């Protein structure tokens, strides 16, 4: 089971103070917590790692993990001016292609064992960091790492 934490607006999530599921997650259960704050991929990675020794940008190992992440991403607010669904509910995850070779990996260095790329992805052309699209039922897209999006998902390992 995946435990979902607080959706924190404009601030850091402290996993020890997250109410409900994250704070009561049993040993051995991962916990996701989304932060609504504009950040590039590197800024999001740094923010997540500062939450504790076992915290990092989220890794998605199963369809269940992806469904949980998609559920959180679907709550990201968007403005009426965002008519293109590709511009809605984008959230950074902990995947990247750091060598720019098509060998995608998680922040812990492990290769992807599960994927949920949308059709035609991952593309190329300077897009080496992973987002999940809440407006597209949790499909993945690769985007430039230096672009700031409105949310990122952190994970606390057990």
C-alpha positions as CSV (number, residue, x, y, z in Angstrom):
1,X,0.0,0.0,0.0
2,X,1.2,3.5,-0.8
3,X,0.6,6.1,1.9
4,X,-0.3,9.7,0.8
5,X,0.7,12.7,2.8
6,X,-0.3,16.3,3.2
7,X,-0.5,18.5,0.2
8,X,1.6,21.4,1.4
9,X,1.1,24.8,-0.2
10,X,4.2,27.0,-0.6
11,X,6.2,25.3,2.1
12,X,8.2,22.3,3.1
13,X,6.6,19.1,4.2
14,X,7.9,17.7,7.5
15,X,7.0,14.0,7.3
16,X,7.0,13.8,11.1
17,X,4.1,16.3,11.3
18,X,2.1,15.1,8.3
19,X,-1.3,14.0,9.5
20,X,-3.2,10.9,8.6
21,X,-1.5,8.3,6.4
22,X,2.1,9.4,6.2
23,X,2.5,9.8,10.0
24,X,0.9,6.4,10.6
25,X,2.5,4.5,7.8
26,X,3.8,1.2,9.1
27,X,7.5,0.3,8.9
28,X,8.4,-0.8,5.4
29,X,5.7,1.4,3.7
30,X,6.8,4.3,1.5
31,X,5.0,7.6,1.8
32,X,4.5,10.3,-0.9
33,X,3.9,14.0,-0.1
34,X,3.3,16.7,-2.7
35,X,4.4,20.2,-2.3
36,X,2.7,23.0,-4.3
37,X,5.7,25.3,-4.9
38,X,7.2,26.4,-8.2
39,X,10.6,24.7,-8.7
40,X,12.9,23.3,-11.3
41,X,13.8,19.6,-11.2
42,X,17.1,20.3,-9.3
43,X,15.3,22.7,-6.9
44,X,12.7,20.0,-6.2
45,X,15.3,17.3,-5.7
46,X,17.2,19.5,-3.2
47,X,14.0,20.4,-1.3
48,X,13.0,16.7,-1.0
49,X,16.4,15.6,0.2
50,X,16.3,18.3,2.9
51,X,13.3,16.6,4.5
52,X,15.3,13.8,6.0
53,X,17.9,11.1,5.5
54,X,15.5,8.8,3.6
55,X,13.6,11.5,1.6
56,X,14.0,12.2,-2.1
57,X,12.0,13.0,-5.2
58,X,9.5,10.2,-5.7
59,X,10.3,7.0,-7.5
60,X,7.5,5.1,-9.2
61,X,8.0,1.3,-9.1
62,X,4.4,0.0,-9.7
63,X,1.1,0.9,-11.3
64,X,-0.2,1.4,-7.7
65,X,2.6,4.0,-7.0
66,X,1.7,5.8,-10.3
67,X,-2.0,5.8,-9.4
68,X,-1.2,7.4,-6.0
69,X,1.0,10.0,-7.7
70,X,-1.6,10.7,-10.3
71,X,-4.2,11.2,-7.7
72,X,-2.1,13.9,-6.0
73,X,-1.2,15.5,-9.4
74,X,-4.8,15.8,-10.3
75,X,-5.4,18.1,-7.4
76,X,-2.9,20.8,-8.7
77,X,-4.9,23.9,-9.4
78,X,-4.8,25.4,-12.9
79,X,-6.0,28.7,-14.4
80,X,-8.7,29.0,-17.0
81,X,-6.0,30.4,-19.4
82,X,-4.3,27.0,-19.5
83,X,-6.4,25.5,-22.3
84,X,-3.7,23.1,-23.4
85,X,-4.0,20.0,-21.2
86,X,-0.2,19.5,-21.5
87,X,0.1,22.7,-19.5
88,X,-2.0,21.5,-16.6
89,X,-1.3,19.6,-13.4
90,X,2.4,18.9,-14.1
91,X,4.4,17.6,-11.2
92,X,8.1,16.6,-11.0
93,X,9.0,13.0,-10.2
94,X,12.5,11.7,-9.4
95,X,13.3,10.3,-12.9
96,X,15.9,11.7,-15.3
97,X,18.2,10.8,-18.1
98,X,21.4,12.4,-16.6
99,X,23.7,11.1,-19.4
100,X,21.3,12.2,-22.1
101,X,21.5,8.7,-23.7
102,X,17.9,7.5,-23.3
103,X,18.9,5.5,-20.2
104,X,16.3,6.8,-17.7
105,X,16.9,6.2,-14.0
106,X,15.6,7.2,-10.6
107,X,17.3,9.6,-8.2
108,X,18.8,6.6,-6.4
109,X,20.5,5.5,-9.7
110,X,18.2,2.5,-10.4
111,X,16.8,2.0,-13.9
112,X,13.1,2.2,-14.5
113,X,11.3,-1.1,-14.0
114,X,7.8,0.4,-14.5
115,X,6.9,3.2,-17.0
116,X,3.8,5.1,-18.0
117,X,5.0,7.2,-20.8
118,X,2.4,8.9,-23.0
119,X,2.5,8.0,-26.7
120,X,5.6,9.3,-28.4
121,X,7.6,9.8,-25.2
122,X,10.2,10.0,-24.0
123,X,11.1,12.5,-26.7
124,X,14.4,14.2,-27.2
125,X,15.6,17.7,-27.7
126,X,16.9,18.7,-24.2
127,X,14.1,17.1,-22.2
128,X,15.8,14.9,-19.6
129,X,13.6,15.1,-16.5
130,X,10.4,13.4,-15.7
131,X,7.0,14.9,-14.9
132,X,3.6,13.2,-14.3
133,X,0.5,14.7,-15.8
134,X,-2.4,14.9,-13.5
135,X,-4.7,16.1,-16.3
136,X,-3.8,13.0,-18.3
137,X,-4.5,10.3,-15.7
138,X,-0.9,10.0,-14.6
139,X,0.8,9.6,-18.0
140,X,4.5,10.6,-18.0
141,X,6.3,13.2,-20.1
142,X,9.9,14.3,-20.3
143,X,10.6,18.0,-20.0
144,X,13.6,20.3,-19.7
145,X,15.1,20.1,-16.2
146,X,15.5,23.9,-15.9
147,X,11.8,24.7,-16.4
148,X,9.9,25.5,-13.2
149,X,6.6,23.7,-12.6
150,X,4.0,24.2,-9.8
151,X,4.5,21.0,-7.8
152,X,6.8,18.2,-7.0
153,X,6.4,14.8,-5.2
154,X,8.7,13.7,-2.4
155,X,9.0,10.3,-1.1
156,X,10.1,9.1,2.4
157,X,11.5,5.6,2.3
158,X,10.7,3.3,5.2
